[in-house]
Amino acid sequence: MMKLLGGITLLLAIAVAFYIYIPLPRTISEPWKLMVLDATFRGVVMMGDVAHSLGVSHRVHVINSAIVNFERLVPITNQEIQIEDILFDGVHVRVYQPSSKDGKLRRSVMFIHGGGWALGAPKLGSYDSLCRQMAADLDAVVVTVDYRMAPDVHFPVQYDECVRAAKHFLRPEVLEKYSVDPERVAVCGDSAGGNLAAAVAQRNGIDNATVKFKVQVLVYPVLQALDFNTASYQQNHNVPILYRRLMARFWLEYVGADLDLMHSLMINNHTAQDRNLMPLIRSKLDWTTLIPERLIKNYKPVFPKSGSLGISKDIPAFLDARAAPLLAEDEVLRKVPRAYIMTGEHDVLRDDGMMYARRLELAGVSVTNEHYEDGFHGCVSFAFWPCYFSVGIRAVQNYIAWLDEHL
């Protein structure tokens, strides 16, 4: 009996180890910890897919429910920070303020959370901890936007709500209410939140707004959906947490398109031999000229000789700069504020951020591109309990230090 029990235990241990283990680049931060984290997330995604196929619930709702329940376990940090949940022009936001009331004007950060426009709990867990840390370390007023998400709403709702919240907050009377210096306001976001922050910064730049953002902070932003085979997509397509297939799914959920198109996106069938798109791709997202040569390595552009030419026409959001800020015209880019763009070597979105940094530089905008050789997608969210990834902790410290210097 003991031998049988021992054999079963051994087989279970092997099965668990086989499920958890995935080959990872040797330079990635804390690989075994990342494997365990990824295995957990993959399990939640599979649960969502099963529930969806059985008609029990939408897959995204299942995944987000698991995320929210986990985030509720994260202890609250910097409890001295005062919070206020309020509506800005009908959009839910949370305002974080330092407890001291000394009458001076403070700088401010508007933060937009990531999660593929579909996931995330901005008022809980790691995002709450991050906003509290920014408010404490910068002695700043921090506003986080709790925009509605897919699949309940699709583009351009998320974009519109972030724009409305920003416009409301930047009204002189609102800034005065929160004792914010109108010359020292930043917009910040990670991943899909970086996408929205970049788009909001572009809108603020071209609008006749009384108050302009002073700086923008984009943390591993997603900025385009025309090329899922940039050098970083090719290099990192199977690196957690953000696999290429998952990013393609997020895009399709965001724009409300058929998920059956996911495979076509991953092999660039949606841009295959489309002569109307080629000039656009060459001028605005030609990674062979816009990213450092050392990162190109032996990777080549992927544009199949045949494909589904109607996809880009059927999904106009892919060509809309509000959804894909990398496609903005040069005259729009020239009006955006100074930028801090964080990228990670082991992230499919590395080249999105680097291409945007280069295009901003070419448009005359001052850019700091902080690149982490051991970085992976989502590491900033894993800088807090219970993960404490070293690269995430460094990244949070460095971008807050940059804000402290430039805001």
C-alpha positions as a Markdown table, in Angstrom:
| # | Residue | x | y | z |
|---|---|---|---|---|
| 1 | Met | 0.0 | 0.0 | 0.0 |
| 2 | Met | 2.8 | 2.4 | 0.9 |
| 3 | Lys | 4.6 | 1.6 | -2.4 |
| 4 | Leu | 1.4 | 2.4 | -4.3 |
| 5 | Leu | 0.9 | 5.6 | -2.4 |
| 6 | Gly | 4.5 | 6.5 | -3.0 |
| 7 | Gly | 4.2 | 5.8 | -6.7 |
| 8 | Ile | 1.0 | 7.9 | -7.1 |
| 9 | Thr | 2.7 | 10.7 | -5.2 |
| 10 | Leu | 5.7 | 10.5 | -7.5 |
| 11 | Leu | 3.6 | 10.5 | -10.6 |
| 12 | Leu | 1.6 | 13.5 | -9.3 |
| 13 | Ala | 4.8 | 15.4 | -8.6 |
| 14 | Ile | 6.1 | 14.7 | -12.1 |
| 15 | Ala | 2.9 | 15.8 | -13.6 |
| 16 | Val | 2.9 | 19.1 | -11.6 |
| 17 | Ala | 6.5 | 19.7 | -12.5 |
| 18 | Phe | 5.8 | 19.0 | -16.1 |
| 19 | Tyr | 2.9 | 21.5 | -16.1 |
| 20 | Ile | 4.9 | 24.2 | -14.3 |
| 21 | Tyr | 8.2 | 23.9 | -16.2 |
| 22 | Ile | 8.6 | 25.9 | -19.4 |
| 23 | Pro | 11.9 | 26.7 | -21.0 |
| 24 | Leu | 12.8 | 30.4 | -20.3 |
| 25 | Pro | 15.6 | 32.7 | -21.4 |
| 26 | Arg | 18.5 | 32.4 | -19.0 |
| 27 | Thr | 18.6 | 36.2 | -18.6 |
| 28 | Ile | 15.0 | 36.6 | -17.4 |
| 29 | Ser | 14.4 | 37.6 | -13.8 |
| 30 | Glu | 13.8 | 34.8 | -11.3 |
| 31 | Pro | 12.7 | 32.1 | -13.8 |
| 32 | Trp | 11.3 | 29.5 | -11.4 |
| 33 | Lys | 9.2 | 32.1 | -9.6 |
| 34 | Leu | 7.9 | 33.2 | -13.0 |
| 35 | Met | 7.1 | 29.6 | -14.0 |
| 36 | Val | 4.9 | 29.1 | -10.9 |
| 37 | Leu | 3.2 | 32.4 | -11.5 |
| 38 | Asp | 2.6 | 31.6 | -15.2 |
| 39 | Ala | 1.3 | 28.1 | -14.4 |
| 40 | Thr | -1.3 | 29.6 | -12.0 |
| 41 | Phe | -2.4 | 32.1 | -14.7 |
| 42 | Arg | -2.6 | 29.4 | -17.4 |
| 43 | Gly | -4.8 | 27.4 | -15.1 |
| 44 | Val | -7.1 | 30.4 | -14.6 |
| 45 | Val | -7.3 | 31.0 | -18.3 |
| 46 | Met | -8.1 | 27.3 | -18.9 |
| 47 | Met | -10.9 | 27.5 | -16.3 |
| 48 | Gly | -12.2 | 30.6 | -18.2 |
| 49 | Asp | -12.2 | 28.8 | -21.5 |
| 50 | Val | -14.0 | 25.7 | -20.1 |
| 51 | Ala | -16.7 | 27.9 | -18.4 |
| 52 | His | -17.1 | 29.8 | -21.7 |
| 53 | Ser | -17.4 | 26.6 | -23.8 |
| 54 | Leu | -20.0 | 25.3 | -21.3 |
| 55 | Gly | -22.0 | 28.5 | -21.5 |
| 56 | Val | -21.6 | 29.2 | -17.8 |
| 57 | Ser | -19.9 | 32.5 | -18.1 |
| 58 | His | -17.8 | 34.6 | -20.4 |
| 59 | Arg | -14.1 | 33.5 | -20.2 |
| 60 | Val | -13.0 | 37.0 | -19.4 |
| 61 | His | -15.4 | 37.3 | -16.5 |
| 62 | Val | -14.1 | 34.1 | -15.0 |
| 63 | Ile | -10.5 | 35.2 | -15.3 |
| 64 | Asn | -11.2 | 38.7 | -13.9 |
| 65 | Ser | -13.1 | 37.2 | -11.0 |
| 66 | Ala | -10.1 | 35.1 | -10.1 |
| 67 | Ile | -7.8 | 38.1 | -10.3 |
| 68 | Val | -10.1 | 40.3 | -8.2 |
| 69 | Asn | -10.4 | 37.6 | -5.5 |
| 70 | Phe | -6.7 | 37.3 | -5.4 |
| 71 | Glu | -6.1 | 41.0 | -5.3 |
| 72 | Arg | -8.4 | 41.3 | -2.3 |
| 73 | Leu | -5.8 | 39.2 | -0.3 |
| 74 | Val | -3.0 | 41.8 | -0.9 |
| 75 | Pro | -2.5 | 43.9 | 2.3 |
| 76 | Ile | -3.1 | 47.6 | 2.0 |
| 77 | Thr | 0.2 | 49.6 | 2.1 |
| 78 | Asn | 0.8 | 53.3 | 2.9 |
| 79 | Gln | -2.5 | 53.4 | 4.9 |
| 80 | Glu | -1.9 | 57.1 | 5.7 |
| 81 | Ile | -2.8 | 58.0 | 2.1 |
| 82 | Gln | -6.4 | 59.3 | 1.9 |
| 83 | Ile | -8.6 | 57.9 | -0.8 |
| 84 | Glu | -11.8 | 59.2 | -2.4 |
| 85 | Asp | -14.0 | 57.2 | -4.9 |
| 86 | Ile | -15.8 | 59.6 | -7.1 |
| 87 | Leu | -17.1 | 60.2 | -10.7 |
| 88 | Phe | -15.3 | 62.4 | -13.1 |
| 89 | Asp | -17.8 | 63.2 | -15.9 |
| 90 | Gly | -19.6 | 59.9 | -15.2 |
| 91 | Val | -16.3 | 57.9 | -15.1 |
| 92 | His | -15.4 | 56.0 | -11.9 |
| 93 | Val | -12.0 | 57.2 | -10.5 |
| 94 | Arg | -10.2 | 56.9 | -7.2 |
| 95 | Val | -8.2 | 59.9 | -5.9 |
| 96 | Tyr | -5.2 | 59.3 | -3.7 |
| 97 | Gln | -4.0 | 62.2 | -1.6 |
| 98 | Pro | -1.2 | 62.6 | 1.0 |
| 99 | Ser | -2.6 | 63.1 | 4.5 |
| 100 | Ser | -0.8 | 66.3 | 5.2 |
| 101 | Lys | -2.7 | 69.6 | 4.5 |
| 102 | Asp | 0.0 | 72.2 | 4.2 |
| 103 | Gly | -1.8 | 74.4 | 1.6 |
| 104 | Lys | 0.9 | 74.0 | -1.0 |
| 105 | Leu | 0.1 | 73.0 | -4.6 |
| 106 | Arg | 1.1 | 69.4 | -5.4 |
| 107 | Arg | 2.1 | 67.6 | -8.5 |
| 108 | Ser | -0.2 | 64.9 | -9.8 |
| 109 | Val | -0.3 | 61.6 | -11.7 |
| 110 | Met | -3.3 | 60.3 | -13.7 |
| 111 | Phe | -2.8 | 56.5 | -13.8 |
| 112 | Ile | -4.5 | 54.1 | -16.2 |
| 113 | His | -4.3 | 50.4 | -15.5 |
| 114 | Gly | -3.4 | 47.6 | -17.8 |
| 115 | Gly | -4.9 | 44.2 | -18.3 |
| 116 | Gly | -5.6 | 43.9 | -22.0 |
| 117 | Trp | -8.5 | 46.4 | -21.8 |
| 118 | Ala | -10.4 | 43.5 | -20.2 |
| 119 | Leu | -8.8 | 42.6 | -16.9 |
| 120 | Gly | -7.7 | 44.3 | -13.7 |
| 121 | Ala | -8.8 | 45.6 | -10.3 |
| 122 | Pro | -7.4 | 49.2 | -10.2 |
| 123 | Lys | -8.6 | 49.8 | -6.7 |
| 124 | Leu | -7.2 | 46.6 | -5.2 |
| 125 | Gly | -4.0 | 44.8 | -4.8 |
| 126 | Ser | -0.9 | 45.7 | -6.8 |
| 127 | Tyr | -2.4 | 48.7 | -8.6 |
| 128 | Asp | -3.7 | 50.1 | -5.4 |
| 129 | Ser | -0.3 | 49.6 | -3.8 |
| 130 | Leu | 1.4 | 51.2 | -6.8 |
| 131 | Cys | -0.8 | 54.3 | -6.6 |
| 132 | Arg | -0.4 | 54.6 | -2.9 |
| 133 | Gln | 3.4 | 54.4 | -3.3 |
| 134 | Met | 3.4 | 57.1 | -6.0 |
| 135 | Ala | 1.2 | 59.4 | -3.8 |
| 136 | Ala | 3.6 | 58.8 | -0.8 |
| 137 | Asp | 6.9 | 58.9 | -2.6 |
| 138 | Leu | 6.1 | 61.9 | -4.8 |
| 139 | Asp | 3.9 | 63.7 | -2.3 |
| 140 | Ala | 1.4 | 63.8 | -5.2 |
| 141 | Val | -2.3 | 63.5 | -5.9 |
| 142 | Val | -2.8 | 60.3 | -7.9 |
| 143 | Val | -6.0 | 59.6 | -9.9 |
| 144 | Thr | -6.6 | 56.1 | -11.1 |
| 145 | Val | -9.3 | 55.6 | -13.8 |
| 146 | Asp | -11.6 | 52.7 | -13.3 |
| 147 | Tyr | -12.8 | 52.5 | -16.9 |
| 148 | Arg | -15.3 | 49.9 | -18.1 |
| 149 | Met | -13.7 | 46.8 | -19.8 |
| 150 | Ala | -14.3 | 44.2 | -22.4 |
| 151 | Pro | -16.3 | 42.1 | -23.0 |
| 152 | Asp | -19.0 | 44.4 | -21.6 |
| 153 | Val | -17.8 | 47.3 | -23.7 |
| 154 | His | -15.4 | 47.6 | -26.6 |
| 155 | Phe | -13.3 | 50.3 | -28.3 |
| 156 | Pro | -13.7 | 53.2 | -28.3 |
| 157 | Val | -15.5 | 53.1 | -24.9 |
| 158 | Gln | -12.3 | 52.6 | -22.8 |
| 159 | Tyr | -10.6 | 55.3 | -24.7 |
| 160 | Asp | -13.5 | 57.7 | -24.5 |
| 161 | Glu | -13.8 | 57.2 | -20.7 |
| 162 | Cys | -10.1 | 57.9 | -20.1 |
| 163 | Val | -10.3 | 61.0 | -22.2 |
| 164 | Arg | -13.4 | 62.2 | -20.4 |
| 165 | Ala | -11.8 | 61.6 | -17.0 |
| 166 | Ala | -8.6 | 63.4 | -18.0 |
| 167 | Lys | -10.5 | 66.4 | -19.4 |
| 168 | His | -12.6 | 66.6 | -16.2 |
| 169 | Phe | -9.5 | 66.4 | -13.9 |
| 170 | Leu | -7.6 | 69.0 | -15.9 |
| 171 | Arg | -10.3 | 71.6 | -15.5 |
| 172 | Pro | -8.8 | 74.5 | -13.5 |
| 173 | Glu | -11.5 | 74.3 | -10.8 |
| 174 | Val | -11.0 | 70.6 | -10.3 |
| 175 | Leu | -7.2 | 71.0 | -10.0 |
| 176 | Glu | -7.8 | 73.8 | -7.5 |
| 177 | Lys | -10.1 | 71.6 | -5.5 |
| 178 | Tyr | -7.3 | 69.0 | -5.0 |
| 179 | Ser | -4.6 | 71.6 | -4.7 |
| 180 | Val | -2.8 | 70.4 | -7.8 |
| 181 | Asp | -0.3 | 72.5 | -9.7 |
| 182 | Pro | -1.6 | 72.7 | -13.3 |
| 183 | Glu | 2.0 | 72.9 | -14.6 |
| 184 | Arg | 2.9 | 69.5 | -13.0 |
| 185 | Val | 0.5 | 66.8 | -14.1 |
| 186 | Ala | 1.5 | 63.5 | -15.6 |
| 187 | Val | -0.4 | 60.7 | -17.4 |
| 188 | Cys | 0.8 | 57.2 | -16.8 |
| 189 | Gly | -0.2 | 53.7 | -17.7 |
| 190 | Asp | 1.1 | 50.1 | -18.0 |
| 191 | Ser | 0.4 | 47.7 | -20.9 |
| 192 | Ala | -3.1 | 48.4 | -22.2 |
| 193 | Gly | -3.1 | 51.3 | -19.8 |
| 194 | Gly | 0.1 | 52.5 | -21.5 |
| 195 | Asn | -1.9 | 52.4 | -24.8 |
| 196 | Leu | -4.6 | 54.5 | -23.3 |
| 197 | Ala | -2.2 | 56.9 | -21.6 |
| 198 | Ala | -0.4 | 57.5 | -24.9 |
| 199 | Ala | -3.7 | 58.0 | -26.7 |
| 200 | Val | -4.9 | 60.4 | -24.0 |
| 201 | Ala | -1.6 | 62.3 | -24.2 |
| 202 | Gln | -2.1 | 62.7 | -28.0 |
| 203 | Arg | -5.6 | 63.9 | -27.6 |
| 204 | Asn | -4.6 | 66.4 | -24.9 |
| 205 | Gly | -1.8 | 67.7 | -27.1 |
| 206 | Ile | -4.0 | 68.5 | -30.1 |
| 207 | Asp | -7.0 | 69.7 | -28.0 |
| 208 | Asn | -7.4 | 73.4 | -27.1 |
| 209 | Ala | -7.0 | 72.4 | -23.5 |
| 210 | Thr | -6.2 | 75.0 | -20.9 |
| 211 | Val | -4.0 | 72.5 | -19.0 |
| 212 | Lys | -1.6 | 70.2 | -20.7 |
| 213 | Phe | 0.2 | 67.1 | -19.3 |
| 214 | Lys | 3.8 | 67.9 | -18.5 |
| 215 | Val | 5.1 | 64.3 | -18.9 |
| 216 | Gln | 3.8 | 60.8 | -19.9 |
| 217 | Val | 5.0 | 57.5 | -18.5 |
| 218 | Leu | 4.3 | 54.4 | -20.6 |
| 219 | Val | 5.2 | 51.1 | -19.0 |
| 220 | Tyr | 5.6 | 48.3 | -21.6 |
| 221 | Pro | 2.8 | 49.8 | -23.7 |
| 222 | Val | 0.9 | 48.0 | -26.4 |
| 223 | Leu | 0.7 | 50.4 | -29.4 |
| 224 | Gln | -0.2 | 48.6 | -32.6 |
| 225 | Ala | -2.1 | 45.6 | -34.0 |
| 226 | Leu | -0.8 | 45.5 | -37.6 |
| 227 | Asp | 2.4 | 43.5 | -37.0 |
| 228 | Phe | 2.4 | 40.5 | -34.6 |
| 229 | Asn | 5.8 | 39.5 | -35.9 |
| 230 | Thr | 8.1 | 42.2 | -34.9 |
| 231 | Ala | 11.5 | 41.0 | -33.7 |
| 232 | Ser | 10.2 | 41.0 | -30.1 |
| 233 | Tyr | 7.1 | 39.1 | -31.0 |
| 234 | Gln | 9.2 | 36.5 | -32.8 |
| 235 | Gln | 11.7 | 36.3 | -30.0 |
| 236 | Asn | 9.2 | 36.2 | -27.1 |
| 237 | His | 6.1 | 34.6 | -28.5 |
| 238 | Asn | 6.2 | 31.9 | -25.9 |
| 239 | Val | 7.5 | 33.9 | -23.0 |
| 240 | Pro | 5.1 | 34.5 | -20.1 |
| 241 | Ile | 3.1 | 36.3 | -18.9 |
| 242 | Leu | 2.0 | 37.8 | -22.2 |
| 243 | Tyr | 2.1 | 35.2 | -25.0 |
| 244 | Arg | 1.6 | 36.3 | -28.6 |
| 245 | Arg | -1.7 | 34.4 | -28.9 |
| 246 | Leu | -3.0 | 36.1 | -25.7 |
| 247 | Met | -2.1 | 39.6 | -27.0 |
| 248 | Ala | -3.9 | 38.8 | -30.2 |
| 249 | Arg | -7.0 | 37.7 | -28.2 |
| 250 | Phe | -6.9 | 40.8 | -26.1 |
| 251 | Trp | -6.9 | 43.0 | -29.3 |
| 252 | Leu | -9.9 | 41.1 | -30.7 |
| 253 | Glu | -11.8 | 41.4 | -27.4 |
| 254 | Tyr | -11.0 | 45.1 | -27.2 |
| 255 | Val | -12.4 | 45.8 | -30.7 |
| 256 | Gly | -15.2 | 43.4 | -30.4 |
| 257 | Ala | -14.1 | 41.1 | -33.3 |
| 258 | Asp | -14.4 | 37.4 | -33.8 |
| 259 | Leu | -11.8 | 35.4 | -31.8 |
| 260 | Asp | -11.5 | 33.0 | -34.7 |
| 261 | Leu | -9.3 | 35.6 | -36.3 |
| 262 | Met | -6.6 | 35.1 | -33.7 |
| 263 | His | -4.5 | 32.7 | -35.8 |
| 264 | Ser | -4.7 | 35.1 | -38.8 |
| 265 | Leu | -3.4 | 37.9 | -36.6 |
| 266 | Met | -0.5 | 35.9 | -35.3 |
| 267 | Ile | 0.8 | 35.1 | -38.7 |
| 268 | Asn | 0.1 | 38.6 | -40.1 |
| 269 | Asn | -2.6 | 37.4 | -42.5 |
| 270 | His | -4.5 | 40.6 | -41.8 |
| 271 | Thr | -1.8 | 42.7 | -43.4 |
| 272 | Ala | -0.7 | 40.2 | -46.0 |
| 273 | Gln | 0.1 | 41.8 | -49.4 |
| 274 | Asp | -2.2 | 44.7 | -48.7 |
| 275 | Arg | -0.7 | 47.4 | -50.8 |
| 276 | Asn | -2.6 | 50.2 | -49.1 |
| 277 | Leu | -1.1 | 49.2 | -45.7 |
| 278 | Met | 2.5 | 48.8 | -46.8 |
| 279 | Pro | 3.3 | 52.5 | -47.0 |
| 280 | Leu | 1.7 | 52.9 | -43.5 |
| 281 | Ile | 3.7 | 50.1 | -42.1 |
| 282 | Arg | 7.0 | 51.3 | -43.6 |
| 283 | Ser | 6.6 | 54.8 | -42.4 |
| 284 | Lys | 5.2 | 54.3 | -38.9 |
| 285 | Leu | 6.1 | 50.8 | -37.7 |
| 286 | Asp | 9.0 | 49.6 | -39.6 |
| 287 | Trp | 10.9 | 47.9 | -36.8 |
| 288 | Thr | 13.8 | 47.2 | -39.0 |
| 289 | Thr | 14.7 | 50.9 | -38.9 |
| 290 | Leu | 13.0 | 52.0 | -35.7 |
| 291 | Ile | 14.6 | 49.7 | -33.1 |
| 292 | Pro | 18.3 | 49.3 | -32.2 |
| 293 | Glu | 20.2 | 47.0 | -34.6 |
| 294 | Arg | 21.4 | 44.8 | -31.8 |
| 295 | Leu | 17.7 | 43.8 | -31.2 |
| 296 | Ile | 16.9 | 42.9 | -34.8 |
| 297 | Lys | 19.4 | 39.9 | -34.7 |
| 298 | Asn | 18.4 | 37.5 | -37.5 |
| 299 | Tyr | 14.7 | 38.2 | -37.4 |
| 300 | Lys | 13.0 | 39.2 | -40.7 |
| 301 | Pro | 9.7 | 40.9 | -41.4 |
| 302 | Val | 6.8 | 38.5 | -41.9 |
| 303 | Phe | 4.2 | 39.4 | -44.6 |
| 304 | Pro | 2.7 | 36.3 | -46.2 |
| 305 | Lys | 2.1 | 36.3 | -50.0 |
| 306 | Ser | -1.5 | 35.4 | -49.4 |
| 307 | Gly | -3.9 | 36.2 | -46.6 |
| 308 | Ser | -7.2 | 37.6 | -45.4 |
| 309 | Leu | -7.1 | 41.1 | -46.9 |
| 310 | Gly | -10.5 | 42.0 | -45.6 |
| 311 | Ile | -9.6 | 41.8 | -41.9 |
| 312 | Ser | -8.1 | 45.3 | -41.6 |
| 313 | Lys | -11.1 | 46.7 | -43.5 |
| 314 | Asp | -13.6 | 44.8 | -41.3 |
| 315 | Ile | -11.8 | 46.0 | -38.1 |
| 316 | Pro | -11.1 | 49.7 | -38.7 |
| 317 | Ala | -9.9 | 50.1 | -35.2 |
| 318 | Phe | -6.6 | 48.5 | -36.2 |
| 319 | Leu | -6.0 | 51.6 | -38.3 |
| 320 | Asp | -7.3 | 54.1 | -35.8 |
| 321 | Ala | -4.6 | 56.0 | -33.8 |
| 322 | Arg | -7.0 | 56.2 | -30.9 |
| 323 | Ala | -6.6 | 52.5 | -30.6 |
| 324 | Ala | -3.1 | 52.2 | -32.0 |
| 325 | Pro | -1.2 | 55.3 | -30.9 |
| 326 | Leu | 1.9 | 54.3 | -32.9 |
| 327 | Leu | 0.0 | 55.1 | -36.1 |
| 328 | Ala | -0.4 | 58.8 | -35.1 |
| 329 | Glu | 0.8 | 61.4 | -37.6 |
| 330 | Asp | 4.0 | 63.3 | -36.9 |
| 331 | Glu | 2.2 | 66.5 | -36.4 |
| 332 | Val | 0.3 | 64.9 | -33.5 |
| 333 | Leu | 3.4 | 63.4 | -32.0 |
| 334 | Arg | 5.1 | 66.8 | -32.0 |
| 335 | Lys | 2.5 | 68.0 | -29.5 |
| 336 | Val | 2.8 | 65.3 | -26.9 |
| 337 | Pro | 4.7 | 65.8 | -23.7 |
| 338 | Arg | 8.1 | 64.5 | -22.7 |
| 339 | Ala | 8.0 | 60.7 | -22.4 |
| 340 | Tyr | 9.4 | 57.9 | -20.2 |
| 341 | Ile | 9.0 | 54.6 | -21.9 |
| 342 | Met | 9.8 | 51.4 | -20.1 |
| 343 | Thr | 10.6 | 48.2 | -22.1 |
| 344 | Gly | 11.6 | 44.6 | -21.2 |
| 345 | Glu | 13.8 | 42.4 | -23.2 |
| 346 | His | 11.6 | 39.4 | -22.7 |
| 347 | Asp | 8.3 | 41.0 | -23.7 |
| 348 | Val | 6.4 | 40.7 | -27.0 |
| 349 | Leu | 5.6 | 44.4 | -26.7 |
| 350 | Arg | 9.3 | 45.5 | -26.4 |
| 351 | Asp | 9.4 | 46.8 | -30.0 |
| 352 | Asp | 6.1 | 48.6 | -29.7 |
| 353 | Gly | 7.6 | 50.8 | -27.0 |
| 354 | Met | 10.9 | 51.2 | -28.7 |
| 355 | Met | 9.4 | 52.1 | -32.0 |
| 356 | Tyr | 7.2 | 54.7 | -30.3 |
| 357 | Ala | 10.2 | 56.1 | -28.5 |
| 358 | Arg | 12.1 | 56.5 | -31.7 |
| 359 | Arg | 9.2 | 58.1 | -33.5 |
| 360 | Leu | 8.8 | 60.6 | -30.7 |
| 361 | Glu | 12.5 | 61.4 | -30.8 |
| 362 | Leu | 12.2 | 62.0 | -34.6 |
| 363 | Ala | 9.3 | 64.3 | -33.9 |
| 364 | Gly | 11.4 | 66.3 | -31.5 |
| 365 | Val | 10.0 | 65.0 | -28.2 |
| 366 | Ser | 12.4 | 64.3 | -25.4 |
| 367 | Val | 12.3 | 60.6 | -24.5 |
| 368 | Thr | 13.8 | 58.4 | -21.9 |
| 369 | Asn | 13.7 | 54.7 | -22.9 |
| 370 | Glu | 14.4 | 52.6 | -19.8 |
| 371 | His | 15.2 | 49.1 | -20.9 |
| 372 | Tyr | 15.5 | 46.0 | -18.6 |
| 373 | Glu | 17.5 | 43.1 | -20.0 |
| 374 | Asp | 15.9 | 40.8 | -17.4 |
| 375 | Gly | 12.4 | 42.4 | -17.8 |
| 376 | Phe | 9.2 | 40.6 | -18.8 |
| 377 | His | 5.7 | 41.8 | -19.3 |
| 378 | Gly | 3.7 | 42.6 | -16.2 |
| 379 | Cys | 6.8 | 42.8 | -13.9 |
| 380 | Val | 5.7 | 46.1 | -12.4 |
| 381 | Ser | 2.5 | 44.5 | -11.1 |
| 382 | Phe | 4.6 | 41.8 | -9.5 |
| 383 | Ala | 6.7 | 44.2 | -7.5 |
| 384 | Phe | 4.4 | 43.8 | -4.6 |
| 385 | Trp | 3.2 | 41.0 | -2.2 |
| 386 | Pro | 3.4 | 38.1 | -2.7 |
| 387 | Cys | 5.6 | 38.1 | -5.8 |
| 388 | Tyr | 8.3 | 40.7 | -5.1 |
| 389 | Phe | 10.1 | 40.2 | -8.4 |
| 390 | Ser | 13.4 | 42.1 | -8.2 |
| 391 | Val | 13.1 | 43.6 | -11.7 |
| 392 | Gly | 9.6 | 44.9 | -10.8 |
| 393 | Ile | 10.8 | 46.5 | -7.7 |
| 394 | Arg | 13.7 | 48.2 | -9.6 |
| 395 | Ala | 11.3 | 49.3 | -12.3 |
| 396 | Val | 8.9 | 50.9 | -9.9 |
| 397 | Gln | 11.7 | 52.7 | -8.0 |
| 398 | Asn | 13.3 | 53.9 | -11.3 |
| 399 | Tyr | 10.2 | 55.3 | -12.9 |
| 400 | Ile | 9.0 | 57.0 | -9.7 |
| 401 | Ala | 12.5 | 58.5 | -9.4 |
| 402 | Trp | 12.2 | 59.8 | -13.0 |
| 403 | Leu | 8.9 | 61.3 | -12.2 |
| 404 | Asp | 10.3 | 62.9 | -9.0 |
| 405 | Glu | 13.0 | 64.5 | -11.2 |
| 406 | His | 10.9 | 65.6 | -14.2 |
| 407 | Leu | 7.4 | 66.3 | -12.9 |
